[in-house]
Amino acid sequence: MADIPLRRSPLSLPPQTLGFDASPFEKRVGLIVLSTDHTSEADFRRMVASERIGLYTSRIGWTNPVTPENLRRMQPRLTEGAALLLPDEPFDALCYSCTSASVVIGDAAVEAAIVAGKPGTPVVTPPGAARQGFAALGVRRISILTPYTEATSAPMARYFAEGAAGGPGLDVLGLTCFGLEDDREMARVDQRTLVKAAIEATAPEAEALFISCTALRAAEIVPEIEAAIGRPVISSNLASAWACLRLCGETTPQPALGRLMGLAS
């Protein structure tokens, strides 16, 4: 076969004459997800990514089942996962998208592991973001819905009841769980089931509902659940997205995404 002639532009522009933006995006959000995650990236693309905010994802190794002991094993992987995100470039927020692991490892330990790989980056965890969200909503009494087993769900209830940094905790009026051990099954729970379960899980005296687990496809139906129970609903991915947006200085109310996203600041 004959060689194809190389066509060259008649004008060669030396690199020093080219214009460069400081970054393709004004703000950067990093997302560390489990290797088996089906849901977090889709939710963050819908709620966080924009022409102004770039979204970058790193995956870390995970093997089911979802148990407290197994979740703790992810801690050493967080540093490498964070370091792989645009090495030597700063981020405005970095979220570890695993609610149950953040609880059993601890927010402070998660932050330390991530900052070791990405120094100076603000770290978001789903339960920490949810706690901030309830404070912003003025909520004190909550119910919790999780897809986990009772053994994995119990630390979640304690996390919210005990509060942060010695501060007052929330009143947990009810804890409902599905008893699942595989996060891939959690991602397949259909949204009709989630709506029905959320209604049943909300105690009459609760001021709000927390739906735990970044694998559950709950964020996009939060407004529907809020309409059904007449109270605010915070899901793991909704809370994380809200916290990351605020770290990026994005405070425009988005009431179509739920009451938390509808707050003015």
Secondary structure, DSSP 8 states (H G I E B T S, - for coil): ---------S----GGG----S-SSSEEEEEEEETT-SSHHHHHHHHT--SSEEEEEEEE---S---HHHHHTTHHHHHHHHHTSSTT---SEEEE--HHHHHHH-HHHHHHHHHHHSTT--EE-HHHHHHHHHHHHT--EEEEEESS-HHHHHHHHHHHHH-STT----EEEEEEE-----HHHHHHS-HHHHHHHHHHHS-TT-SEEEE--TTSS-GGGHHHHHHHHTS-EEEHHHHHHHHHHHHTT-----GGG-TTTTS--
